[in-house]
Amino acid sequence: MTNNIEVKPAVTPTEIKSKIEDALKRSAELDARRITVDLDGGTVRLYGSVRSWAEKEEAERAAWSAPGTTRVENHLTIAP
């Protein structure tokens, strides 16, 4: 027997984007003004620049923390 049930949270793309942007602003390690969040369904794409590898990973964690996120494409560049 195979269970192909997929559970999806009831959130809109606008809510997902807002939650991610809020999480980026709350993070003391990140300068959220340098990061742009783009959504396509549950796929989150991050664009812009950060100052370190740790900031890049922190931004990705913030994107994954939003309910409804099914995939994160991290296109951030590191520019100290």
mmCIF file of the N, C-alpha and C atoms, coordinates in Angstrom:
data_MODEL
# 
_entry.id   MODEL 
# 
loop_
_atom_site.group_PDB 
_atom_site.id 
_atom_site.type_symbol 
_atom_site.label_atom_id 
_atom_site.label_alt_id 
_atom_site.label_comp_id 
_atom_site.label_asym_id 
_atom_site.label_entity_id 
_atom_site.label_seq_id 
_atom_site.pdbx_PDB_ins_code 
_atom_site.Cartn_x 
_atom_site.Cartn_y 
_atom_site.Cartn_z 
_atom_site.occupancy 
_atom_site.B_iso_or_equiv 
_atom_site.pdbx_formal_charge 
_atom_site.auth_seq_id 
_atom_site.auth_comp_id 
_atom_site.auth_asym_id 
_atom_site.auth_atom_id 
_atom_site.pdbx_PDB_model_num 
ATOM 1   N N  . MET A 1 1  ? 0.842  -1.155 0.000  1.00 0.00 ? 1  MET A N  1 
ATOM 2   C CA . MET A 1 1  ? 0.000  0.000  0.000  1.00 0.00 ? 1  MET A CA 1 
ATOM 3   C C  . MET A 1 1  ? 0.901  1.237  0.000  1.00 0.00 ? 1  MET A C  1 
ATOM 4   N N  . THR A 1 2  ? 0.562  2.197  -0.819 1.00 0.00 ? 2  THR A N  1 
ATOM 5   C CA . THR A 1 2  ? 1.318  3.441  -0.907 1.00 0.00 ? 2  THR A CA 1 
ATOM 6   C C  . THR A 1 2  ? 0.426  4.593  -0.491 1.00 0.00 ? 2  THR A C  1 
ATOM 7   N N  . ASN A 1 3  ? 0.966  5.476  0.321  1.00 0.00 ? 3  ASN A N  1 
ATOM 8   C CA . ASN A 1 3  ? 0.227  6.642  0.778  1.00 0.00 ? 3  ASN A CA 1 
ATOM 9   C C  . ASN A 1 3  ? 0.782  7.863  0.053  1.00 0.00 ? 3  ASN A C  1 
ATOM 10  N N  . ASN A 1 4  ? 0.017  8.424  -0.848 1.00 0.00 ? 4  ASN A N  1 
ATOM 11  C CA . ASN A 1 4  ? 0.445  9.593  -1.609 1.00 0.00 ? 4  ASN A CA 1 
ATOM 12  C C  . ASN A 1 4  ? -0.254 10.859 -1.146 1.00 0.00 ? 4  ASN A C  1 
ATOM 13  N N  . ILE A 1 5  ? -0.690 10.867 0.098  1.00 0.00 ? 5  ILE A N  1 
ATOM 14  C CA . ILE A 1 5  ? -1.345 12.046 0.642  1.00 0.00 ? 5  ILE A CA 1 
ATOM 15  C C  . ILE A 1 5  ? -0.309 13.136 0.865  1.00 0.00 ? 5  ILE A C  1 
ATOM 16  N N  . GLU A 1 6  ? -0.641 14.324 0.406  1.00 0.00 ? 6  GLU A N  1 
ATOM 17  C CA . GLU A 1 6  ? 0.251  15.464 0.563  1.00 0.00 ? 6  GLU A CA 1 
ATOM 18  C C  . GLU A 1 6  ? -0.479 16.537 1.361  1.00 0.00 ? 6  GLU A C  1 
ATOM 19  N N  . VAL A 1 7  ? 0.118  16.990 2.442  1.00 0.00 ? 7  VAL A N  1 
ATOM 20  C CA . VAL A 1 7  ? -0.485 18.006 3.290  1.00 0.00 ? 7  VAL A CA 1 
ATOM 21  C C  . VAL A 1 7  ? 0.139  19.348 2.951  1.00 0.00 ? 7  VAL A C  1 
ATOM 22  N N  . LYS A 1 8  ? -0.717 20.314 2.642  1.00 0.00 ? 8  LYS A N  1 
ATOM 23  C CA . LYS A 1 8  ? -0.239 21.648 2.311  1.00 0.00 ? 8  LYS A CA 1 
ATOM 24  C C  . LYS A 1 8  ? -0.855 22.642 3.283  1.00 0.00 ? 8  LYS A C  1 
ATOM 25  N N  . PRO A 1 9  ? -0.042 23.521 3.858  1.00 0.00 ? 9  PRO A N  1 
ATOM 26  C CA . PRO A 1 9  ? -0.598 24.530 4.758  1.00 0.00 ? 9  PRO A CA 1 
ATOM 27  C C  . PRO A 1 9  ? -1.458 25.521 3.992  1.00 0.00 ? 9  PRO A C  1 
ATOM 28  N N  . ALA A 1 10 ? -2.438 26.064 4.673  1.00 0.00 ? 10 ALA A N  1 
ATOM 29  C CA . ALA A 1 10 ? -3.360 27.007 4.043  1.00 0.00 ? 10 ALA A CA 1 
ATOM 30  C C  . ALA A 1 10 ? -2.823 28.429 4.183  1.00 0.00 ? 10 ALA A C  1 
ATOM 31  N N  . VAL A 1 11 ? -1.772 28.747 3.440  1.00 0.00 ? 11 VAL A N  1 
ATOM 32  C CA . VAL A 1 11 ? -1.215 30.097 3.444  1.00 0.00 ? 11 VAL A CA 1 
ATOM 33  C C  . VAL A 1 11 ? -1.077 30.569 2.004  1.00 0.00 ? 11 VAL A C  1 
ATOM 34  N N  . THR A 1 12 ? -1.210 31.860 1.818  1.00 0.00 ? 12 THR A N  1 
ATOM 35  C CA . THR A 1 12 ? -1.087 32.431 0.482  1.00 0.00 ? 12 THR A CA 1 
ATOM 36  C C  . THR A 1 12 ? 0.366  32.784 0.203  1.00 0.00 ? 12 THR A C  1 
ATOM 37  N N  . PRO A 1 13 ? 0.726  32.898 -1.069 1.00 0.00 ? 13 PRO A N  1 
ATOM 38  C CA . PRO A 1 13 ? 2.096  33.310 -1.398 1.00 0.00 ? 13 PRO A CA 1 
ATOM 39  C C  . PRO A 1 13 ? 2.470  34.649 -0.768 1.00 0.00 ? 13 PRO A C  1 
ATOM 40  N N  . THR A 1 14 ? 1.526  35.562 -0.674 1.00 0.00 ? 14 THR A N  1 
ATOM 41  C CA . THR A 1 14 ? 1.797  36.861 -0.053 1.00 0.00 ? 14 THR A CA 1 
ATOM 42  C C  . THR A 1 14 ? 2.167  36.687 1.415  1.00 0.00 ? 14 THR A C  1 
ATOM 43  N N  . GLU A 1 15 ? 1.462  35.786 2.108  1.00 0.00 ? 15 GLU A N  1 
ATOM 44  C CA . GLU A 1 15 ? 1.762  35.525 3.516  1.00 0.00 ? 15 GLU A CA 1 
ATOM 45  C C  . GLU A 1 15 ? 3.140  34.886 3.674  1.00 0.00 ? 15 GLU A C  1 
ATOM 46  N N  . ILE A 1 16 ? 3.473  33.963 2.769  1.00 0.00 ? 16 ILE A N  1 
ATOM 47  C CA . ILE A 1 16 ? 4.787  33.314 2.818  1.00 0.00 ? 16 ILE A CA 1 
ATOM 48  C C  . ILE A 1 16 ? 5.885  34.363 2.656  1.00 0.00 ? 16 ILE A C  1 
ATOM 49  N N  . LYS A 1 17 ? 5.754  35.203 1.640  1.00 0.00 ? 17 LYS A N  1 
ATOM 50  C CA . LYS A 1 17 ? 6.759  36.238 1.374  1.00 0.00 ? 17 LYS A CA 1 
ATOM 51  C C  . LYS A 1 17 ? 6.890  37.180 2.568  1.00 0.00 ? 17 LYS A C  1 
ATOM 52  N N  . SER A 1 18 ? 5.766  37.572 3.138  1.00 0.00 ? 18 SER A N  1 
ATOM 53  C CA . SER A 1 18 ? 5.782  38.471 4.281  1.00 0.00 ? 18 SER A CA 1 
ATOM 54  C C  . SER A 1 18 ? 6.476  37.832 5.485  1.00 0.00 ? 18 SER A C  1 
ATOM 55  N N  . LYS A 1 19 ? 6.201  36.561 5.744  1.00 0.00 ? 19 LYS A N  1 
ATOM 56  C CA . LYS A 1 19 ? 6.824  35.862 6.871  1.00 0.00 ? 19 LYS A CA 1 
ATOM 57  C C  . LYS A 1 19 ? 8.337  35.742 6.683  1.00 0.00 ? 19 LYS A C  1 
ATOM 58  N N  . ILE A 1 20 ? 8.772  35.469 5.452  1.00 0.00 ? 20 ILE A N  1 
ATOM 59  C CA . ILE A 1 20 ? 10.203 35.361 5.184  1.00 0.00 ? 20 ILE A CA 1 
ATOM 60  C C  . ILE A 1 20 ? 10.880 36.719 5.347  1.00 0.00 ? 20 ILE A C  1 
ATOM 61  N N  . GLU A 1 21 ? 10.284 37.771 4.786  1.00 0.00 ? 21 GLU A N  1 
ATOM 62  C CA . GLU A 1 21 ? 10.871 39.105 4.908  1.00 0.00 ? 21 GLU A CA 1 
ATOM 63  C C  . GLU A 1 21 ? 10.932 39.547 6.368  1.00 0.00 ? 21 GLU A C  1 
ATOM 64  N N  . ASP A 1 22 ? 9.899  39.229 7.146  1.00 0.00 ? 22 ASP A N  1 
ATOM 65  C CA . ASP A 1 22 ? 9.912  39.561 8.573  1.00 0.00 ? 22 ASP A CA 1 
ATOM 66  C C  . ASP A 1 22 ? 11.029 38.809 9.294  1.00 0.00 ? 22 ASP A C  1 
ATOM 67  N N  . ALA A 1 23 ? 11.202 37.531 8.958  1.00 0.00 ? 23 ALA A N  1 
ATOM 68  C CA . ALA A 1 23 ? 12.266 36.734 9.586  1.00 0.00 ? 23 ALA A CA 1 
ATOM 69  C C  . ALA A 1 23 ? 13.638 37.298 9.233  1.00 0.00 ? 23 ALA A C  1 
ATOM 70  N N  . LEU A 1 24 ? 13.819 37.742 8.000  1.00 0.00 ? 24 LEU A N  1 
ATOM 71  C CA . LEU A 1 24 ? 15.101 38.326 7.594  1.00 0.00 ? 24 LEU A CA 1 
ATOM 72  C C  . LEU A 1 24 ? 15.372 39.615 8.363  1.00 0.00 ? 24 LEU A C  1 
ATOM 73  N N  . LYS A 1 25 ? 14.330 40.425 8.565  1.00 0.00 ? 25 LYS A N  1 
ATOM 74  C CA . LYS A 1 25 ? 14.495 41.683 9.296  1.00 0.00 ? 25 LYS A CA 1 
ATOM 75  C C  . LYS A 1 25 ? 14.816 41.441 10.765 1.00 0.00 ? 25 LYS A C  1 
ATOM 76  N N  . ARG A 1 26 ? 14.263 40.373 11.341 1.00 0.00 ? 26 ARG A N  1 
ATOM 77  C CA . ARG A 1 26 ? 14.500 40.068 12.757 1.00 0.00 ? 26 ARG A CA 1 
ATOM 78  C C  . ARG A 1 26 ? 15.908 39.544 13.017 1.00 0.00 ? 26 ARG A C  1 
ATOM 79  N N  . SER A 1 27 ? 16.522 38.965 12.008 1.00 0.00 ? 27 SER A N  1 
ATOM 80  C CA . SER A 1 27 ? 17.844 38.375 12.190 1.00 0.00 ? 27 SER A CA 1 
ATOM 81  C C  . SER A 1 27 ? 18.905 39.462 12.304 1.00 0.00 ? 27 SER A C  1 
ATOM 82  N N  . ALA A 1 28 ? 19.590 39.464 13.433 1.00 0.00 ? 28 ALA A N  1 
ATOM 83  C CA . ALA A 1 28 ? 20.626 40.470 13.662 1.00 0.00 ? 28 ALA A CA 1 
ATOM 84  C C  . ALA A 1 28 ? 21.813 40.290 12.721 1.00 0.00 ? 28 ALA A C  1 
ATOM 85  N N  . GLU A 1 29 ? 21.978 39.087 12.187 1.00 0.00 ? 29 GLU A N  1 
ATOM 86  C CA . GLU A 1 29 ? 23.125 38.810 11.320 1.00 0.00 ? 29 GLU A CA 1 
ATOM 87  C C  . GLU A 1 29 ? 22.929 39.320 9.893  1.00 0.00 ? 29 GLU A C  1 
ATOM 88  N N  . LEU A 1 30 ? 21.693 39.624 9.501  1.00 0.00 ? 30 LEU A N  1 
ATOM 89  C CA . LEU A 1 30 ? 21.410 39.934 8.104  1.00 0.00 ? 30 LEU A CA 1 
ATOM 90  C C  . LEU A 1 30 ? 21.030 41.392 7.888  1.00 0.00 ? 30 LEU A C  1 
ATOM 91  N N  . ASP A 1 31 ? 21.436 41.917 6.753  1.00 0.00 ? 31 ASP A N  1 
ATOM 92  C CA . ASP A 1 31 ? 20.967 43.214 6.296  1.00 0.00 ? 31 ASP A CA 1 
ATOM 93  C C  . ASP A 1 31 ? 19.872 42.915 5.272  1.00 0.00 ? 31 ASP A C  1 
ATOM 94  N N  . ALA A 1 32 ? 18.633 42.874 5.726  1.00 0.00 ? 32 ALA A N  1 
ATOM 95  C CA . ALA A 1 32 ? 17.501 42.445 4.897  1.00 0.00 ? 32 ALA A CA 1 
ATOM 96  C C  . ALA A 1 32 ? 17.282 43.348 3.682  1.00 0.00 ? 32 ALA A C  1 
ATOM 97  N N  . ARG A 1 33 ? 17.766 44.568 3.733  1.00 0.00 ? 33 ARG A N  1 
ATOM 98  C CA . ARG A 1 33 ? 17.581 45.479 2.594  1.00 0.00 ? 33 ARG A CA 1 
ATOM 99  C C  . ARG A 1 33 ? 18.326 45.012 1.354  1.00 0.00 ? 33 ARG A C  1 
ATOM 100 N N  . ARG A 1 34 ? 19.328 44.142 1.554  1.00 0.00 ? 34 ARG A N  1 
ATOM 101 C CA . ARG A 1 34 ? 20.130 43.665 0.431  1.00 0.00 ? 34 ARG A CA 1 
ATOM 102 C C  . ARG A 1 34 ? 19.582 42.368 -0.171 1.00 0.00 ? 34 ARG A C  1 
ATOM 103 N N  . ILE A 1 35 ? 18.462 41.869 0.380  1.00 0.00 ? 35 ILE A N  1 
ATOM 104 C CA . ILE A 1 35 ? 17.917 40.584 -0.052 1.00 0.00 ? 35 ILE A CA 1 
ATOM 105 C C  . ILE A 1 35 ? 16.509 40.777 -0.619 1.00 0.00 ? 35 ILE A C  1 
ATOM 106 N N  . THR A 1 36 ? 16.281 40.168 -1.780 1.00 0.00 ? 36 THR A N  1 
ATOM 107 C CA . THR A 1 36 ? 14.967 40.186 -2.411 1.00 0.00 ? 36 THR A CA 1 
ATOM 108 C C  . THR A 1 36 ? 14.394 38.776 -2.389 1.00 0.00 ? 36 THR A C  1 
ATOM 109 N N  . VAL A 1 37 ? 13.121 38.674 -2.017 1.00 0.00 ? 37 VAL A N  1 
ATOM 110 C CA . VAL A 1 37 ? 12.444 37.383 -1.956 1.00 0.00 ? 37 VAL A CA 1 
ATOM 111 C C  . VAL A 1 37 ? 11.462 37.306 -3.113 1.00 0.00 ? 37 VAL A C  1 
ATOM 112 N N  . ASP A 1 38 ? 11.535 36.213 -3.890 1.00 0.00 ? 38 ASP A N  1 
ATOM 113 C CA . ASP A 1 38 ? 10.626 35.988 -5.011 1.00 0.00 ? 38 ASP A CA 1 
ATOM 114 C C  . ASP A 1 38 ? 9.953  34.631 -4.795 1.00 0.00 ? 38 ASP A C  1 
ATOM 115 N N  . LEU A 1 39 ? 8.665  34.558 -5.084 1.00 0.00 ? 39 LEU A N  1 
ATOM 116 C CA . LEU A 1 39 ? 7.915  33.321 -4.882 1.00 0.00 ? 39 LEU A CA 1 
ATOM 117 C C  . LEU A 1 39 ? 7.304  32.818 -6.168 1.00 0.00 ? 39 LEU A C  1 
ATOM 118 N N  . ASP A 1 40 ? 7.275  31.506 -6.295 1.00 0.00 ? 40 ASP A N  1 
ATOM 119 C CA . ASP A 1 40 ? 6.564  30.838 -7.380 1.00 0.00 ? 40 ASP A CA 1 
ATOM 120 C C  . ASP A 1 40 ? 5.911  29.614 -6.752 1.00 0.00 ? 40 ASP A C  1 
ATOM 121 N N  . GLY A 1 41 ? 4.662  29.752 -6.307 1.00 0.00 ? 41 GLY A N  1 
ATOM 122 C CA . GLY A 1 41 ? 4.019  28.676 -5.565 1.00 0.00 ? 41 GLY A CA 1 
ATOM 123 C C  . GLY A 1 41 ? 4.723  28.524 -4.235 1.00 0.00 ? 41 GLY A C  1 
ATOM 124 N N  . GLY A 1 42 ? 5.195  27.324 -3.914 1.00 0.00 ? 42 GLY A N  1 
ATOM 125 C CA . GLY A 1 42 ? 5.931  27.079 -2.682 1.00 0.00 ? 42 GLY A CA 1 
ATOM 126 C C  . GLY A 1 42 ? 7.430  27.232 -2.838 1.00 0.00 ? 42 GLY A C  1 
ATOM 127 N N  . THR A 1 43 ? 7.881  27.594 -4.053 1.00 0.00 ? 43 THR A N  1 
ATOM 128 C CA . THR A 1 43 ? 9.315  27.780 -4.289 1.00 0.00 ? 43 THR A CA 1 
ATOM 129 C C  . THR A 1 43 ? 9.717  29.210 -3.952 1.00 0.00 ? 43 THR A C  1 
ATOM 130 N N  . VAL A 1 44 ? 10.705 29.339 -3.077 1.00 0.00 ? 44 VAL A N  1 
ATOM 131 C CA . VAL A 1 44 ? 11.217 30.646 -2.672 1.00 0.00 ? 44 VAL A CA 1 
ATOM 132 C C  . VAL A 1 44 ? 12.575 30.842 -3.323 1.00 0.00 ? 44 VAL A C  1 
ATOM 133 N N  . ARG A 1 45 ? 12.759 31.999 -3.957 1.00 0.00 ? 45 ARG A N  1 
ATOM 134 C CA . ARG A 1 45 ? 14.043 32.339 -4.560 1.00 0.00 ? 45 ARG A CA 1 
ATOM 135 C C  . ARG A 1 45 ? 14.591 33.567 -3.852 1.00 0.00 ? 45 ARG A C  1 
ATOM 136 N N  . LEU A 1 46 ? 15.835 33.469 -3.413 1.00 0.00 ? 46 LEU A N  1 
ATOM 137 C CA . LEU A 1 46 ? 16.499 34.570 -2.728 1.00 0.00 ? 46 LEU A CA 1 
ATOM 138 C C  . LEU A 1 46 ? 17.528 35.187 -3.655 1.00 0.00 ? 46 LEU A C  1 
ATOM 139 N N  . TYR A 1 47 ? 17.478 36.504 -3.818 1.00 0.00 ? 47 TYR A N  1 
ATOM 140 C CA . TYR A 1 47 ? 18.410 37.244 -4.664 1.00 0.00 ? 47 TYR A CA 1 
ATOM 141 C C  . TYR A 1 47 ? 19.027 38.375 -3.856 1.00 0.00 ? 47 TYR A C  1 
ATOM 142 N N  . GLY A 1 48 ? 20.197 38.813 -4.269 1.00 0.00 ? 48 GLY A N  1 
ATOM 143 C CA . GLY A 1 48 ? 20.861 39.924 -3.623 1.00 0.00 ? 48 GLY A CA 1 
ATOM 144 C C  . GLY A 1 48 ? 22.241 39.521 -3.150 1.00 0.00 ? 48 GLY A C  1 
ATOM 145 N N  . SER A 1 49 ? 22.706 40.226 -2.114 1.00 0.00 ? 49 SER A N  1 
ATOM 146 C CA . SER A 1 49 ? 24.042 39.917 -1.604 1.00 0.00 ? 49 SER A CA 1 
ATOM 147 C C  . SER A 1 49 ? 24.047 39.948 -0.081 1.00 0.00 ? 49 SER A C  1 
ATOM 148 N N  . VAL A 1 50 ? 24.956 39.181 0.467  1.00 0.00 ? 50 VAL A N  1 
ATOM 149 C CA . VAL A 1 50 ? 25.191 39.127 1.909  1.00 0.00 ? 50 VAL A CA 1 
ATOM 150 C C  . VAL A 1 50 ? 26.690 39.275 2.138  1.00 0.00 ? 50 VAL A C  1 
ATOM 151 N N  . ARG A 1 51 ? 27.076 39.464 3.404  1.00 0.00 ? 51 ARG A N  1 
ATOM 152 C CA . ARG A 1 51 ? 28.492 39.718 3.697  1.00 0.00 ? 51 ARG A CA 1 
ATOM 153 C C  . ARG A 1 51 ? 29.307 38.468 3.966  1.00 0.00 ? 51 ARG A C  1 
ATOM 154 N N  . SER A 1 52 ? 28.643 37.329 4.222  1.00 0.00 ? 52 SER A N  1 
ATOM 155 C CA . SER A 1 52 ? 29.406 36.128 4.553  1.00 0.00 ? 52 SER A CA 1 
ATOM 156 C C  . SER A 1 52 ? 28.608 34.870 4.220  1.00 0.00 ? 52 SER A C  1 
ATOM 157 N N  . TRP A 1 53 ? 29.314 33.740 4.244  1.00 0.00 ? 53 TRP A N  1 
ATOM 158 C CA . TRP A 1 53 ? 28.670 32.445 4.013  1.00 0.00 ? 53 TRP A CA 1 
ATOM 159 C C  . TRP A 1 53 ? 27.627 32.180 5.107  1.00 0.00 ? 53 TRP A C  1 
ATOM 160 N N  . ALA A 1 54 ? 27.932 32.564 6.342  1.00 0.00 ? 54 ALA A N  1 
ATOM 161 C CA . ALA A 1 54 ? 27.006 32.369 7.456  1.00 0.00 ? 54 ALA A CA 1 
ATOM 162 C C  . ALA A 1 54 ? 25.708 33.137 7.230  1.00 0.00 ? 54 ALA A C  1 
ATOM 163 N N  . GLU A 1 55 ? 25.800 34.360 6.697  1.00 0.00 ? 55 GLU A N  1 
ATOM 164 C CA . GLU A 1 55 ? 24.602 35.142 6.400  1.00 0.00 ? 55 GLU A CA 1 
ATOM 165 C C  . GLU A 1 55 ? 23.788 34.486 5.294  1.00 0.00 ? 55 GLU A C  1 
ATOM 166 N N  . LYS A 1 56 ? 24.470 33.928 4.315  1.00 0.00 ? 56 LYS A N  1 
ATOM 167 C CA . LYS A 1 56 ? 23.773 33.245 3.220  1.00 0.00 ? 56 LYS A CA 1 
ATOM 168 C C  . LYS A 1 56 ? 22.973 32.065 3.769  1.00 0.00 ? 56 LYS A C  1 
ATOM 169 N N  . GLU A 1 57 ? 23.603 31.293 4.654  1.00 0.00 ? 57 GLU A N  1 
ATOM 170 C CA . GLU A 1 57 ? 22.917 30.149 5.251  1.00 0.00 ? 57 GLU A CA 1 
ATOM 171 C C  . GLU A 1 57 ? 21.778 30.595 6.154  1.00 0.00 ? 57 GLU A C  1 
ATOM 172 N N  . GLU A 1 58 ? 21.950 31.678 6.889  1.00 0.00 ? 58 GLU A N  1 
ATOM 173 C CA . GLU A 1 58 ? 20.902 32.205 7.762  1.00 0.00 ? 58 GLU A CA 1 
ATOM 174 C C  . GLU A 1 58 ? 19.689 32.647 6.946  1.00 0.00 ? 58 GLU A C  1 
ATOM 175 N N  . ALA A 1 59 ? 19.919 33.288 5.812  1.00 0.00 ? 59 ALA A N  1 
ATOM 176 C CA . ALA A 1 59 ? 18.818 33.703 4.945  1.00 0.00 ? 59 ALA A CA 1 
ATOM 177 C C  . ALA A 1 59 ? 18.049 32.493 4.424  1.00 0.00 ? 59 ALA A C  1 
ATOM 178 N N  . GLU A 1 60 ? 18.770 31.443 4.071  1.00 0.00 ? 60 GLU A N  1 
ATOM 179 C CA . GLU A 1 60 ? 18.117 30.228 3.586  1.00 0.00 ? 60 GLU A CA 1 
ATOM 180 C C  . GLU A 1 60 ? 17.289 29.582 4.701  1.00 0.00 ? 60 GLU A C  1 
ATOM 181 N N  . ARG A 1 61 ? 17.829 29.563 5.913  1.00 0.00 ? 61 ARG A N  1 
ATOM 182 C CA . ARG A 1 61 ? 17.071 29.014 7.050  1.00 0.00 ? 61 ARG A CA 1 
ATOM 183 C C  . ARG A 1 61 ? 15.784 29.810 7.275  1.00 0.00 ? 61 ARG A C  1 
ATOM 184 N N  . ALA A 1 62 ? 15.871 31.129 7.135  1.00 0.00 ? 62 ALA A N  1 
ATOM 185 C CA . ALA A 1 62 ? 14.686 31.977 7.315  1.00 0.00 ? 62 ALA A CA 1 
ATOM 186 C C  . ALA A 1 62 ? 13.632 31.644 6.262  1.00 0.00 ? 62 ALA A C  1 
ATOM 187 N N  . ALA A 1 63 ? 14.082 31.396 5.035  1.00 0.00 ? 63 ALA A N  1 
ATOM 188 C CA . ALA A 1 63 ? 13.131 31.038 3.962  1.00 0.00 ? 63 ALA A CA 1 
ATOM 189 C C  . ALA A 1 63 ? 12.467 29.700 4.251  1.00 0.00 ? 63 ALA A C  1 
ATOM 190 N N  . TRP A 1 64 ? 13.239 28.722 4.723  1.00 0.00 ? 64 TRP A N  1 
ATOM 191 C CA . TRP A 1 64 ? 12.676 27.405 5.030  1.00 0.00 ? 64 TRP A CA 1 
ATOM 192 C C  . TRP A 1 64 ? 11.718 27.467 6.208  1.00 0.00 ? 64 TRP A C  1 
ATOM 193 N N  . SER A 1 65 ? 11.875 28.433 7.089  1.00 0.00 ? 65 SER A N  1 
ATOM 194 C CA . SER A 1 65 ? 11.040 28.492 8.292  1.00 0.00 ? 65 SER A CA 1 
ATOM 195 C C  . SER A 1 65 ? 9.610  28.941 8.006  1.00 0.00 ? 65 SER A C  1 
ATOM 196 N N  . ALA A 1 66 ? 9.372  29.534 6.851  1.00 0.00 ? 66 ALA A N  1 
ATOM 197 C CA . ALA A 1 66 ? 8.024  30.010 6.532  1.00 0.00 ? 66 ALA A CA 1 
ATOM 198 C C  . ALA A 1 66 ? 7.114  28.845 6.158  1.00 0.00 ? 66 ALA A C  1 
ATOM 199 N N  . PRO A 1 67 ? 5.921  28.797 6.738  1.00 0.00 ? 67 PRO A N  1 
ATOM 200 C CA . PRO A 1 67 ? 4.994  27.729 6.372  1.00 0.00 ? 67 PRO A CA 1 
ATOM 201 C C  . PRO A 1 67 ? 4.621  27.835 4.897  1.00 0.00 ? 67 PRO A C  1 
ATOM 202 N N  . GLY A 1 68 ? 4.541  26.721 4.231  1.00 0.00 ? 68 GLY A N  1 
ATOM 203 C CA . GLY A 1 68 ? 4.205  26.713 2.812  1.00 0.00 ? 68 GLY A CA 1 
ATOM 204 C C  . GLY A 1 68 ? 5.401  26.636 1.892  1.00 0.00 ? 68 GLY A C  1 
ATOM 205 N N  . THR A 1 69 ? 6.597  26.800 2.437  1.00 0.00 ? 69 THR A N  1 
ATOM 206 C CA . THR A 1 69 ? 7.816  26.706 1.628  1.00 0.00 ? 69 THR A CA 1 
ATOM 207 C C  . THR A 1 69 ? 8.098  25.242 1.315  1.00 0.00 ? 69 THR A C  1 
ATOM 208 N N  . THR A 1 70 ? 8.185  24.930 0.019  1.00 0.00 ? 70 THR A N  1 
ATOM 209 C CA . THR A 1 70 ? 8.476  23.557 -0.393 1.00 0.00 ? 70 THR A CA 1 
ATOM 210 C C  . THR A 1 70 ? 9.853  23.428 -1.018 1.00 0.00 ? 70 THR A C  1 
ATOM 211 N N  . ARG A 1 71 ? 10.423 24.560 -1.436 1.00 0.00 ? 71 ARG A N  1 
ATOM 212 C CA . ARG A 1 71 ? 11.744 24.547 -2.078 1.00 0.00 ? 71 ARG A CA 1 
ATOM 213 C C  . ARG A 1 71 ? 12.367 25.926 -1.925 1.00 0.00 ? 71 ARG A C  1 
ATOM 214 N N  . VAL A 1 72 ? 13.681 25.962 -1.711 1.00 0.00 ? 72 VAL A N  1 
ATOM 215 C CA . VAL A 1 72 ? 14.403 27.243 -1.615 1.00 0.00 ? 72 VAL A CA 1 
ATOM 216 C C  . VAL A 1 72 ? 15.537 27.233 -2.615 1.00 0.00 ? 72 VAL A C  1 
ATOM 217 N N  . GLU A 1 73 ? 15.575 28.253 -3.470 1.00 0.00 ? 73 GLU A N  1 
ATOM 218 C CA . GLU A 1 73 ? 16.681 28.440 -4.402 1.00 0.00 ? 73 GLU A CA 1 
ATOM 219 C C  . GLU A 1 73 ? 17.445 29.668 -3.927 1.00 0.00 ? 73 GLU A C  1 
ATOM 220 N N  . ASN A 1 74 ? 18.646 29.453 -3.436 1.00 0.00 ? 74 ASN A N  1 
ATOM 221 C CA . ASN A 1 74 ? 19.445 30.518 -2.852 1.00 0.00 ? 74 ASN A CA 1 
ATOM 222 C C  . ASN A 1 74 ? 20.420 31.052 -3.904 1.00 0.00 ? 74 ASN A C  1 
ATOM 223 N N  . HIS A 1 75 ? 20.081 32.224 -4.466 1.00 0.00 ? 75 HIS A N  1 
ATOM 224 C CA . HIS A 1 75 ? 20.913 32.881 -5.483 1.00 0.00 ? 75 HIS A CA 1 
ATOM 225 C C  . HIS A 1 75 ? 21.694 34.045 -4.898 1.00 0.00 ? 75 HIS A C  1 
ATOM 226 N N  . LEU A 1 76 ? 21.839 34.071 -3.572 1.00 0.00 ? 76 LEU A N  1 
ATOM 227 C CA . LEU A 1 76 ? 22.557 35.164 -2.928 1.00 0.00 ? 76 LEU A CA 1 
ATOM 228 C C  . LEU A 1 76 ? 24.049 35.067 -3.228 1.00 0.00 ? 76 LEU A C  1 
ATOM 229 N N  . THR A 1 77 ? 24.681 36.218 -3.419 1.00 0.00 ? 77 THR A N  1 
ATOM 230 C CA . THR A 1 77 ? 26.128 36.266 -3.624 1.00 0.00 ? 77 THR A CA 1 
ATOM 231 C C  . THR A 1 77 ? 26.771 36.829 -2.363 1.00 0.00 ? 77 THR A C  1 
ATOM 232 N N  . ILE A 1 78 ? 28.024 36.504 -2.169 1.00 0.00 ? 78 ILE A N  1 
ATOM 233 C CA . ILE A 1 78 ? 28.755 36.989 -1.010 1.00 0.00 ? 78 ILE A CA 1 
ATOM 234 C C  . ILE A 1 78 ? 29.633 38.157 -1.450 1.00 0.00 ? 78 ILE A C  1 
ATOM 235 N N  . ALA A 1 79 ? 29.342 39.328 -0.860 1.00 0.00 ? 79 ALA A N  1 
ATOM 236 C CA . ALA A 1 79 ? 30.095 40.546 -1.181 1.00 0.00 ? 79 ALA A CA 1 
ATOM 237 C C  . ALA A 1 79 ? 30.391 41.283 0.114  1.00 0.00 ? 79 ALA A C  1 
ATOM 238 N N  . PRO A 1 80 ? 31.561 41.054 0.694  1.00 0.00 ? 80 PRO A N  1 
ATOM 239 C CA . PRO A 1 80 ? 31.888 41.677 1.993  1.00 0.00 ? 80 PRO A CA 1 
ATOM 240 C C  . PRO A 1 80 ? 31.895 43.181 1.968  1.00 0.00 ? 80 PRO A C  1 
# 
